[in-house]
Amino acid sequence: MEKSGSIDSLGSKRSSSRQPSVDSLSSTSTSRSDRSAQTKPPSSAMSSDSVSTSEFSPELRVKPKIFAKVLRDSDKEEPQLLPKETVQDMAQDVTYFCPFVGALRGSVTVTNYRLFFKCMDRDPAFVLDLPLGVVSRVEKIGSASSRGDVSYGLVCKDMRNLRFAHKQMEDTLRKSIFEVLMKFAFPVSNGLQIFAFEYGQVFPENGWKVYDTVSEYKRQGIPNESWRITKVNDHYELCDTYPSTLAVPVNIPDEELKRVAAFRAKGRIPVLSWIHPETQATVTRCSQPMVGVNGKRSKEDEKYLQAIMDANAQSHKLFIFDARPSVNAAANKMKGGGYESEDAYQNAELVFLEIHNIHVMRESLRKLKDVVYPNIEDSHWLSNLESTHWLEHIKLILAGALRIADKVESGKTSVVVHCSDGWDRTGQLTSLAMLMLDGYYRTIRGFEVLLEKEWLSFGHRFQLRIGHGDKNHTDADRSPVFIQFIDCVWQLTRQFPAAFEFNEYFLVTILDHLYSCLFGTFLCNSEQQRLKEEIPKRTVSLWSYINSQLEEFTNPFYVNYSNHVLFPVVSLRHLELWVGYYIRWNPRMRPQEPVHQRYKELLAKRAELQKRVDELHREVTNRSASSSSERAGSPTRSITPVQTFV
């Protein structure tokens, strides 16, 4: 398979020479030119007066039929409602304290899905459209002011903090509009349904059919002589956080799998994620072994990992990548967990990737939010950004995924990946490595399959990590694990801008609907829970929405080099803070020209040129055919055939 270590190499001729091993890929590697936002403070070229509504809600930037949220009739003050969306309360004379343009007075509408603020004093009208799923907590700020105003603060999951004030209610029995908001922002805590169960929009495509486990294994060539598909987890009895269909070594019977499950945390045995189409080297994922302080062993588990190694005839070694810092992995022995001993697992090499746990990541994002919202301290930008350690964490995740991809591609060696439970850092590493190794996952539908497979079916705990509809914002299980993964994907798109079929707006849309609770895609913690809650029957898939308007999410520069392997440069100076996501609410950070609209124009132009190429190709074919018939009629006439390369 072709390796790509830079932007330019995607368009170069195929070469048989191999990339150097990842261990030799230093920060001076020939990749892209240094484009580090870390070394440049964000630009503040725009004045604070130039505020557009699109900066405050990315859904306003593109207005497909179902998201026509800004009314054309300015006399009306209600949002255009989605199917099954109902107005719960309205209030006039509410002040929104915008951190960028100051106090704005207008009306607030609260529905069972969103908060909608509209200020008519500005031209064009200022609109704030906030899905309630984004709200992390609602705080009453102080008591009523001397003017009788009551203030409320909305802390959001998407980097924003919003503040409103309204007049004290004369009718003390009537609930404030923000008390009504709390009820519908946290439906799970108030015994209500999440809006995704109400929303009934019909799309041309059923997004729940994007991913089929057996079809994806078949695409990879499974089953084969070394790997089989098992239904041992059909009723989620082996492991309730794994999918029902698993791929395992062919010479390990189901009964033995059960004994392996008893030795792995939460029963998450090593199972196949991806297999190299040429070398048969594999990426397998699992949870930590339950070795404990006494160094417990399992013959079945040792035999199982040996079978994984034996399934790859190209190598007589197995790499076990433990995502955790070695200190943390050792500490887990006190809780009955731990890591594989190289003495017990013959021909296996254990590597710690030093990626920190969910609590460290949550604190890092909190610090980042303090730095970027609402205002950026320009004079201390670099030191403030460094103090969050956010980009350091992104670097460690990407570096770990790169080492995995390199061992599989260049080393032709099978790898086993795990952290503690195998549903957070493990998912980050396997999916990023697969994105580097397999061009299919870099298409729009392929990326959807990747998320469904490595994140949703393998039990990343979205409900706990995001806290859908739950008011308990201090829950220790909250963590931006998935946000970090999408950030890493964005970093890859920056280094390889022609390698991905999707654009930045696609990634932002996924993160927006991670929180919105409009679609059922990211609800629940496991495949078993989604089936129990009948999520595919009762909710709409995010992929239905995306795949019904692919032109919005397509990268016009995409070139389908499906056999290329991406080897990004992961040094800090090649990583950037994702301004288009973390600082998008600041109007000063808005691009000088509308990039999204320009992309759509480029797509239209590309389609037009492609149509012309096809016409010319047909014309050449017809001419060649007519020339052949003429030559057949008069053999003495000599015509030089026209060769066309499209």
N, C-alpha and C positions, 0 to 999 in steps of 0.2 A: 504493500500500500504506500502511496505517495505521502511524504512528510511535508508539512508547511511550517517553516519557522519564521515567516515574515509575511507582510502584506503582498509584496512583490512576487513571492514564490507561488501564490495561487494562480497567477496568470502565466507562469513560466512553463517551459516544456517539461514533459515528464522525464525524470532522471532516475537512474537505477541506483545512484549513490544514496547511502543511508545517512540520516541525521546522526550527529554524535549522541552518545548516551546522555541522559538528563543530568547526570552528575557533572558533566562538562559544560552544561548550558549555563554559562555565567551571565551576569547582567550586561556584559558587553557583547553578547551574542548578536549576530546580524539579524535584527528584527526590524521593527518599524522605527521611524525617527522619534526622538524623545518628545512626547506630547503629554507632559505631566501637569495636571491641574494642581497637583500637590505642591508644585514649585511656583505656582502663579496664583495670587489671590483672585477671587471671582471679580469679574468686571462689573462696574456699576455705571455703565454707559447710559442707561436709560434714566430719565428723570422720574421722580415719584408720582408725577401727575399722569403719566401715560399708563394707566391701569386698564387692562381689558378683562372682561369677565372670564375669558378663556384661561387666564393665569391662575384663577382660583378654583377652577374645576376642569380637569382634563376632558371630562365628558362633554363639556361645552365646545371644545375645540373641533370636534367632529360631530355632526348631528345626523346620525342615521335615524330612520323613521321612529324607532322606539325610544330614542333619547332626545326628542325635540323638546328640550326642557325650558327654553326661554320663549316666552309668549311673544307672538308677533303683535298682538293687540295690547298695547301698553296700558290700557285702561284696566285690564284685569290684573289681579295681584296674586292669583293662584298659579302653581306650576301645572303644566300639562301632565296629567296623571298617567301612570303605567297601568296595565291591566291589574285589577284587584287592589290598586292603591287607593286609599280613602283618606280624606282630610279629617284629622282628629281635633285640631284646634287652630285658631288664627288669632293674631294680636296685631294691632296697629301701634304706631308711635313707639317702636322698639329701636334702640340704638345699638349698632354694631361698631365696636371699636376696632377698626381695621388698622393693623400695625404699619401699613404702608401709605394710606391716604387719610387717616384720621377717622373721627366719628362720623358715621353715616346713619341717618334716621330713615326708617322705612317700616315695612310690614314683615311679619314672620308667619309662615304656614308650617305646621307640623303634620305630617301624614304618618301612616304606619310603615313608611320606608325612608323618608327623608325630612330634613329641615330645609326650608326654602326662604331665604331672605331677599327682599327686593327694595332697593332705594330708587325712587323716581326723581330725586333731585338732581341726578347726574345725567348727562347725555353723552353716550347712550346709557340706559338704565343699568345700574350696578346690580348684579345678581350673584348670590352665594347659594350654591346647591350642594347640600351635604348629605350623603347616605348615612343613616343613623348607625349603621354597622361600624362606621369609622370611629365613632365616639368611644373613648376608653373610660372616661368618667365625666360627671357633671358636678361642678362645685358652686355653691352659693358663696359669693364673695362679700363678706361683711354684712352689715345690716343696712336698712334703708337709708339713703343719703338725705341731706337736708331738702333736696328737691322731691323726695319721695320715690327715688329710683332704686330698684333692686337689681344687683349685678349677678350674673352667672358666668362661670368660665367653663368652656368645653375643651377638655384635653383629648386630642385625637391620636389615632394610631398611625396616621400618615404624615407625621412631623409637625402638624399644626396645633396651635392653641388659639381658640376663638373666645372672644368676650362680648357679652351682650348686656344691655340694661333695659328695664322697662318700668313703668309706673307701678307703685304698690297697688295691689288689688283693693278696691273699696269693699267688695264682697269677700270677706275673709274666708268664707266657706268654699269659694271657687278656687280651683287649683290654678297655679301659675302655668303659663304655657311651657315653661321649662321643666315643671314637674310632670306635665303630660309627656314631654320629650323623653324624660328618664324612663317612663313606662315602656315606650316603644323602642328606645335605644337598647334596652336590656330585656328583651322579651323572655329569654330563658329564665332570668331571675324573677320575672313577674308572672310566670305561668302562661305565657303567650307563645304563639308559634313564630319562628323566624320567618321574615317576609318571603324568603325563597319558596316556602311551602304554599304561599298565596299566589305568587306571580305565575301567570299562565300564558305568557306570550308564546305564540307558535312561530317557529322558524322553518325555513326551507329544508334545513338539515338537522338530523338528530345527533347532537354531539355525544350522547352516551354511547354511540356505536363507533366512535373514533378508535377506541382501543379494544382489541380482542386478544386475550392472553395467548391462545393457541396460535392465532395468525401471526403474532409477533415472534413467537418461538420458531414458527415455520419459516418466517423471513430470515431468521438467523441460521436455519438449517437444522433445527432441533425438532424431533429426536434424530439422533445419529448413532453410530456404533458405540459411542462413549457416554452419551447423555440420554436420559429418558424423561418423559413427562409423567408425574405421579399425581394421583388424586387422593393421596393419603390425608390431605388436609381439606377434603371436600366439605366437611361439616365443621371446619375450624377446630377440630379436636386436638390436632398435633400442636397448632400454634394459632391462637385467636387473633393475633395481630398480623398474620401473613395472609397472602391471597390463597384462594382455594386450589389453584393450579400451580405446581412448582416443577422446576427442572433440576434433577439430581443425577449423580453418577449412576450409570446403568447397572453396575455390579453391587449396588447397595440396596437390599430389599427393604420394603416398607417397615417391617418389624424392627430392623436395625435403625431406621430413621427415628423411631420413637425413643430408642435408647440414647441416640445422639441428642435429641431434643431435651432429654432430662439433664444433660450436661451443659446445655447452653442457656443463657439468661432468657427468660420469657419463652423458652422453647424455640427460639429463632435460630434454626440450624443453617449451616452454609448452603446456599442455593444459587443457581446460576442467574446472573444478570445479563452477561454478554459473552459471546464467543467470537474469536477472531476467525474470519472466513477462510483464511489461508493456513495459519499455523495451528489453529484450534486452541490457542492460549485463551484462558477464560478470566472473567471478572466475576467472583462470587462474593456474596455478602452474608453477614450473620451478626450475632451478638457475642459478647465476651463469654469465655468458658468459665464455669463455676469451680475454679480450682481452690479458692479459699486460702486461709493462712497455712493449712497443712499440705498444700500442693497436691490436691486430689487429681487423679488421672482417670481418663476414660479410654479403654481400648477401642471402643466403637468410634469415638470421635477421632482418635489418631488414625484409625483405619480409613475413616471417611476422608480426612484431609489427604491421606496418601492416595486415595482413589481419584481425588481432584487433580493431584499432580500427575498421576499415571495417565489420565485422560488426554494429556498433552504430550505427545511423543517427541516434541521439539526440545523439551527441557527436562532435566532431572532435579529441578529445584522448585520450591514453592515460596513465594513471598507473602507474609502475613503483615498487612498494614493496619496497625492499631492507631486510630485517629487521635487518641488521647495523649496528653503529656505523660511521660513515663512515671512521674511522681503520682499522678492521679490514678493511673492504672494499678500501681502497686498498692495505693490506699484502698482501692476497691477490693483487694483481697480480704480486708477486715470485714467487708460486708458479704463475703462469700463469693465474690467475683474474681477478677484478675486477668491474666493473659497467658498465652501459650508458652510453655517452656521449650526451648530449642533442644533440650535433652530428650523430651518426650516425643516431639514431632521431628522425626528424622528428615533431613534434607530441606527443612523449612527455616527461613530466616525471618526474624521478627523485626519490624521497623516501627518506631513511634513517630507520629507526624506532628505531635505537640500542638494540636488544635484545642483550644479551651472549651469549657462546658457552656451550657445554655445560660447560666447565671452571669458569667463574664460577658457574654455577647449581649445580653439584655442591658447591662450597665453601660457597655460601650455605645450602644445605640442611644441610650438616654443622654450620654455626654455629647454625642454628635448632634442631637436635637437642640441641646442648649447652645451649641456653637453656631448652628445654621439658621435657627428660627427664633424670633422674627428677623433680627438684624445681624449682620456679619461685622465683626470687629476687624476691619481691614488691616490695621497695623499689627495685629497679633494672629493673623489668619493661619500661618504655617504652624506656629507653636500650639495654637488652640486645636487645630485639626490633628496634630500629632498626639496631643494629650488624650484624645478619644480612643486611640489605638484601633480605630475601625479599619483603616486600610491595612494595618499589620495583620489583622484577623483575615481579611480578604486574601492577602498574600499567602498566608499559611494554608488556607483551604485550596487555593489554586495550585500552590506548589505541591501539595499532597496529591491532588488529582493528576498533575503533570507526571509525578514519579510513577503513579499507577499506570498511566497511559504509556509511558516510556518502557516500563518493564514488560508490558503486554506486547507492544509493537516492536520495539528495538531488541528487547531481551528475549522475546518469544516465550515468556514465562507466565504461568498462571498466577493469579493473585487472589488472596482472601482479604476482605476489608471488613473491619468492625470497629465500633466504639464501645460504649457500655451496653446499651440496649439495642443498638443497630437501627434506630429510626430517625436520628438527627444528623450527626456528622457523617455517618455511613452513607446516607442518601445523598448528601452534598458531594461526597467524593466519587461514588459510583456514577452518578448522573453526569457530573462534569467530565470524568474520564471517558465515559461513553460518548459524550458530545465531542470530545477531541478525536476519538477513534473512528466514529461512524458518521458519515455525512448525512445519512437519513435523518438523524435526530436534529440536524441543523435546518431542516425544512419546517414549515409551519405545522403540518400534520405530524411530522416525526417528533417535533418538540412536545406536542400535545400527548403523543404516545409515551414519550419519556417521562413526563410528569405523572400521567396516569399509572405508569408501571412502577417507577422507582420511588415515587413519593406517596401516591394515593393507595395503590394496591399493597405496597410493602409497609403501610401503617405509620407514616409520619403523623403525629398527633396534632392535626390542624386545629381541632376544637380546643385543645388545651393550650397550644402554643399561641393561638390568636385570641381565644376567649370570645368566640361568637356569641353575642347576645347576653354575655355574663358581666354583671357589674363588679365582680371581684377583681379589680384592676391590679391588686397587689399579689395575685396568685403567682407563686414561685415557678409554676410551669410555663408562664408566658415567656416567649423568647423569639427573636427575629431570625430563626434558622433558615426558613424558606426565603426571606428577604435577602439574606446573605447570598444564597444560591443564585437568585436572579441577578443580584449585583455582579457576581462572578461571571455569569453569562454575558452581561452587558460589557464587562471588561474584555471578554473574548471578542465580542463584536467590534470593539474599538481597534483591536489589534488585527483582526481579519474581517474588514468591512464587506468583502465580497463573498464571504464563506457562508453567510446566514441568509435564509430566505425571508426572515422576519425583520422588522425594524424596531426601533426603540419604543415606539408607541404600543407595540404588541406586548412588550415586557411591562410597561407602565400599566397597561390595561389589566394584565394578569394580576398585578399587585393591588390595583384599585379594587378589583372584584374579589381578591382574597379577603378584603374587609367588608365589602358592601352588603353581603348576605342577600344579594339579588339572585344569584345562581347557587345551585346545590353542589357544585364541583368540589369546593373546599370544606364542606361540612363534615362533621364526625371525625373519628380518630382512626378508623380502620375499614377495610372492605366489609368485614362482618357487620359492623355497625351500620354502614350505608345500606346494606341489604335488609337489615332488620327494620330500619326507618323507611325503607322503600324510596330512597333518595332518587334513583333513576326514574321511578314512576311518578313521583310527587313533585319533582322540581325540574328546572330547565338547566342544561349544561352550559357552562361558559363557552364551550367549543361550538355550540349551536349558534350563539351570537357572533363569535369571531369568524367562523367558517362561512357565514352568510354574507360577509362583506370583506372578503380577503384583500381587496385592493387597499383597504385602510391600513393593513398590517404588513404589506409586502415591501421588501427592500428592493428598490429599483436597480441596485448595483450587484444583485446576487448572481453568481456564476456557479452552476452545479458541478463542482468538482467532488463528486461523491466519494472518490477513493483517496482523498487527501486526509492525512492525519495532521491535526493542528498541534504545534508545540509552541505555546505562548511564552513570552518572556515574563517572568513573575517577580522581577525585582521591583521594589517600591517605586523607583523613579519611572517605571513604565505603567504604573497604576494611577488611576484618577478617581477623585470623588465624583460620584454620579450626580452632577448638578441637575440634570433633567428630571431626576426623581426627588432627591432630598431637598433641593432648593427651588423647586419649580413654582412655589407659591409666591416667591419674591418677584414682583414685576420688573425689577431692575435686572433680573437674570434672564429675561425673555430674549430669544434670539432676535437679531436685527431684522431678519426676514422669516416668514412662517415656513419652517423646514418641512413640516408635515405636508402642507399644501404643495410645496415644491416637489416632494417625493411623488405625490400623486400625479403631478404634471409629467414628471420623468417617466413614470409607469405608462401613462397614456402615450407619450412619445415613443417609448420602447415598443409598445404594442403596435403602433402605427408603422414603425420601421420594420418590425418583424413581419407584419403583413405584406409589406413591399418586397422583403426578401423572399417570402414564400411565393409571391406572384412571379418574381424574376426566376426563381428556381423552376416553377412550372413551365415558364416560357422557354427556358433552356432545355428542359426535358422534352417539350413538344418539338422544338427545333431539331434536337438530336434524333427524335423518332422520325420526323419527316425527312431528314437528311439520309437516314438509313434506308427508308423506303425508296427515295430517289436513286440512291446508289445501287440498290437492288435492281431497279428498272434499267439503269444504264451503267454497266460494269466498267466502262472505260473511263468514267468521270471520277476524278479523285477529289475528295473533300476531306479537309483536315477537321477532325472532331473538336468541338469546343469543350474545354474542361473548366468547370466552375466549382470553386470551393466556397461553401457558405459557412 
